[in-house]
């Protein structure tokens, strides 16, 4: 096992900068996700770590050793691809053991290691089948088995669940997490799915235009996003943003959005400095109750354990998450308020979040 470090790593394709000064440190045994939309540079960053692409500038280190000049094989990393990349003419056992045969390992040891990995992934009954005779989930397990059997320093996952249906994706997420907890091999996972990132990761690097916009634990990324970009990308539904103004009412600082006002910590209000601002709030922090500003229900979306209710008032609209199956209908009048301790303020011009003064 080993740590992985990227220092000012850049990658240009012609005049196009795909990675633009990526700085990242992944500790030994960590599970880190590179998260972002298509085109943000996350897969290119993974390919640079793997050695499938050459960096235009910067240093890539694995286990403290600079590896820019090393081949993928010499870097001792194992990659699991989006399309599985299995050999269709080889059996499951042959696919899993292929890299061991390239190393000219003894047949008896190959059989022992393949058998052990297959048992851990519940592939024992299908070892003699061809990939075309397997389900999507089984093929994904074979690809994982081929990576695990090598016992690499680092696992690299390039959107490995994108070809699976929703139910199987959830199951495979649990299997990957259990596998990492058992093996504790440094792992880097690429996805555009924020639910995968939140559920799997020790830390998440949210990427934007070839740079790391924010790097932190799932709790930090979710609760303390540094920008509107990160806040919108994390959470389902994402944060609602409302323009408004900071005012002083009855001696207290508030953020006013038409008829709706929410109290502010005076230290946050003091940092606003007359900037054009937006308030960000997550659905679970919008309160429907007996107190607050009157609002009209526009849309009701039950999702099993909770219901998302879109409400509107003179000055804006928000989505509230209500526990259970809410007995509300479009046109109903409710009262809304916002939990003040969860209010986030953003500079409307730059998209950066206003920080709490020390």
RADA-V760400 format. One line per field, one symbol per residue. burial: I if it has 9 or more other C-alpha atoms within 8 Angstrom, else O. A space follows every 50 residues. Layout:
burial: ???
This chain:
burial: IIIIIIIIIIIIOOOOIIIIIIIOOIIIIIIIIIIIOOOIIIOIIIIIOI IOOOIOOIIIIIOIOIIIOIOIOOIIIIIIIIOIOIOOOIIIIOIIIIII IOOOIOOOOIIOIIIOIIIOOOIOOOIOIIIOOIOOIIIIIIIIIIIIII OIIIIIIIIIOOOIOOOIIOOIIOOIIOOIOOOOIIIIIIIIOIOIIIOI IIIIIIIIIIIIIIIIIIOIIIOOIIIIOIIIIIIOOIIIOIIIIIOOOO OIIIIIIIIIIIIIOOOIIOIIOOOIIIIIIIIOIIIIIOOOIIIIIIII OIOOOIIIIIIIIOIIOIIIIIOOIIOOIIOOOIIIIIIOOOIIIIIIOO IIIIOOOO
